[in-house]
Amino acid sequence: MTTETPVTEMSFEQAMQELERVVDQLERGDVALDASIALYERGAALKKRCEDELKRAEEKVAAITLDANGQPTGTQPLDAG
């Protein structure tokens, strides 16, 4: 069962959990064709949300600055615009 939460408002964890449910429903094959199409579309949106959130996290990690000893000294702001 999918939620009505807009995909763009979901955390990575929420999107991943729902994506797993969508895949499970589609793999079982006991969903009507129209519902399968809607599930597939929701799954594609959830997959994109997860990918976007992972990219955002990677960019945050990449922005961490290190001092001469390799210790984190803070972060550099990402593109402010």
Backbone bond lengths (Angstrom), bond angles and torsions (degrees), N, CA, C in turn:
res aa  C-N    CA-C-N  psi(-1)  N-CA   C-N-CA  omega(-1)  CA-C   N-CA-C  phi
1 M - - - 1.454 - - 1.526 108.82 -
2 T 1.308 117.39 127.98 1.450 120.98 179.94 1.519 110.21 -90.80
3 T 1.315 114.62 158.21 1.458 119.21 178.53 1.516 108.94 -92.33
4 E 1.307 115.30 169.75 1.456 119.85 177.37 1.522 111.30 -97.05
5 T 1.328 117.67 3.43 1.456 121.33 179.14 1.522 109.43 -63.40
6 P 1.335 117.20 129.61 1.467 118.32 176.62 1.528 110.16 -59.66
7 V 1.303 116.41 136.72 1.456 121.69 -177.07 1.528 110.65 -57.42
8 T 1.323 117.49 -37.58 1.462 120.93 -177.13 1.525 112.94 -67.65
9 E 1.325 117.94 -13.93 1.463 121.32 179.61 1.527 112.41 -100.88
10 M 1.327 116.91 -0.22 1.462 120.86 -177.12 1.520 111.57 -84.10
11 S 1.334 115.04 147.56 1.460 120.12 170.16 1.525 107.24 -75.20
12 F 1.326 115.74 168.60 1.465 120.24 176.67 1.522 110.02 -56.57
13 E 1.341 116.05 -45.31 1.463 120.75 -176.47 1.527 111.70 -63.93
14 Q 1.332 116.46 -41.91 1.472 120.13 178.86 1.525 110.39 -63.76
15 A 1.331 116.26 -45.84 1.466 120.53 -178.84 1.522 110.81 -63.52
16 M 1.321 116.72 -40.08 1.468 120.42 -179.70 1.526 110.74 -65.68
17 Q 1.331 117.23 -43.14 1.467 120.43 179.39 1.519 111.05 -62.59
18 E 1.326 116.27 -44.60 1.458 118.10 -179.71 1.521 111.20 -68.50
19 L 1.325 117.20 -36.99 1.463 120.41 177.37 1.524 110.05 -60.13
20 E 1.314 117.56 -40.62 1.464 120.91 177.30 1.530 110.94 -62.31
21 R 1.326 117.24 -40.52 1.469 120.43 177.90 1.530 111.02 -64.95
22 V 1.336 116.22 -41.96 1.465 120.79 179.69 1.523 110.09 -61.95
23 V 1.319 116.83 -47.34 1.462 120.85 179.84 1.527 110.40 -60.49
24 D 1.324 116.25 -42.48 1.464 120.23 179.31 1.528 111.15 -60.32
25 Q 1.318 116.94 -44.65 1.469 120.53 179.48 1.527 110.80 -63.10
26 L 1.328 116.36 -43.15 1.463 119.77 -179.11 1.531 110.99 -67.10
27 E 1.327 116.99 -38.16 1.464 119.94 -179.63 1.523 112.10 -68.01
28 R 1.325 117.01 -33.41 1.470 119.91 178.79 1.526 110.81 -66.19
29 G 1.318 116.49 -31.47 1.453 120.51 176.41 1.514 115.18 72.64
30 D 1.326 117.18 16.77 1.466 119.29 -179.03 1.526 112.05 -101.78
31 V 1.327 115.92 25.49 1.462 121.45 -179.77 1.531 108.04 -110.73
32 A 1.313 116.52 140.11 1.465 120.96 178.37 1.532 110.39 -60.21
33 L 1.323 116.57 157.24 1.461 121.90 -175.64 1.528 111.66 -56.08
34 D 1.331 117.99 -49.04 1.462 120.39 -179.70 1.521 111.00 -59.18
35 A 1.322 116.82 -42.81 1.463 120.97 179.16 1.526 110.12 -67.30
36 S 1.318 117.74 -35.97 1.461 121.28 178.44 1.527 110.64 -63.21
37 I 1.315 116.36 -41.50 1.472 120.36 178.65 1.525 110.07 -63.06
38 A 1.331 116.84 -44.67 1.459 120.73 178.83 1.530 110.61 -63.68
39 L 1.335 116.89 -41.00 1.464 120.83 178.22 1.527 110.51 -64.03
40 Y 1.315 117.02 -42.24 1.459 120.60 179.47 1.524 110.43 -61.44
41 E 1.340 116.78 -43.76 1.467 120.77 179.23 1.531 110.96 -63.58
42 R 1.329 116.63 -42.07 1.470 120.83 177.69 1.535 109.16 -64.05
43 G 1.316 116.31 -42.15 1.463 120.45 178.76 1.520 112.06 -61.13
44 A 1.325 117.04 -40.67 1.467 120.64 178.95 1.528 110.28 -63.90
45 A 1.327 117.19 -40.93 1.463 121.07 178.24 1.534 110.58 -66.35
46 L 1.330 116.60 -40.04 1.465 120.63 178.47 1.528 110.74 -64.99
47 K 1.323 117.29 -41.18 1.468 121.82 178.46 1.523 110.13 -60.77
48 K 1.323 116.44 -44.50 1.468 120.45 178.91 1.520 110.61 -63.31
49 R 1.327 117.76 -41.18 1.463 121.27 178.71 1.531 110.00 -60.41
50 C 1.322 117.66 -44.82 1.462 121.29 178.98 1.526 110.41 -62.15
51 E 1.321 117.19 -44.51 1.462 120.78 179.25 1.525 111.15 -62.01
52 D 1.335 117.05 -43.09 1.466 121.38 179.51 1.525 111.33 -63.26
53 E 1.332 116.71 -42.38 1.468 120.71 179.74 1.531 110.72 -66.57
54 L 1.319 118.12 -39.03 1.465 121.00 177.03 1.527 110.54 -64.20
55 K 1.312 117.08 -42.35 1.465 120.71 178.97 1.522 110.36 -62.31
56 R 1.325 116.40 -42.35 1.465 120.80 179.62 1.535 110.03 -62.16
57 A 1.323 117.04 -41.98 1.464 120.99 179.29 1.530 110.59 -65.92
58 E 1.326 116.94 -41.18 1.464 120.59 178.46 1.522 110.88 -62.03
59 E 1.337 117.06 -39.51 1.459 120.80 178.97 1.531 110.89 -65.30
60 K 1.335 116.71 -37.58 1.465 119.82 177.28 1.519 110.62 -64.63
61 V 1.322 116.86 -43.59 1.461 120.62 179.58 1.530 109.74 -63.94
62 A 1.304 117.40 -41.86 1.461 121.62 -178.84 1.530 111.51 -65.57
63 A 1.326 118.23 -23.04 1.458 121.72 -177.57 1.525 112.72 -83.94
64 I 1.333 118.10 -6.64 1.460 120.41 179.40 1.521 108.74 -70.02
65 T 1.332 115.72 129.38 1.455 119.66 179.57 1.523 109.89 -97.35
66 L 1.333 116.01 148.86 1.456 122.01 -179.93 1.525 109.30 -117.20
67 D 1.330 115.59 146.97 1.459 119.31 175.28 1.527 109.60 -84.58
68 A 1.314 117.53 -174.68 1.464 122.04 -176.74 1.527 112.32 -61.35
69 N 1.336 117.68 -25.12 1.454 121.82 179.58 1.529 112.62 -90.97
70 G 1.328 116.82 3.77 1.452 120.69 179.91 1.517 114.02 81.63
71 Q 1.339 116.70 13.66 1.460 121.01 179.20 1.523 109.98 -91.49
72 P 1.341 117.96 141.08 1.471 119.19 177.57 1.532 110.39 -62.91
73 T 1.322 115.44 133.56 1.464 120.79 179.78 1.512 112.44 -113.88
74 G 1.284 117.95 -5.16 1.459 121.37 -177.94 1.507 109.04 144.97
75 T 1.258 114.54 -173.81 1.459 118.97 179.09 1.513 110.13 -119.66
76 Q 1.291 114.28 151.72 1.449 120.40 173.65 1.517 107.06 -93.51
77 P 1.327 117.10 138.87 1.469 117.46 178.75 1.523 110.80 -64.47
78 L 1.320 114.44 139.59 1.456 119.60 172.97 1.517 107.05 -73.06
79 D 1.282 116.68 178.05 1.463 121.30 179.35 1.515 109.12 -49.96
80 A 1.307 117.11 115.81 1.466 122.19 -176.87 1.515 111.86 -74.72
81 G 1.301 117.69 -12.68 1.454 119.32 -174.84 1.428 114.48 -97.54
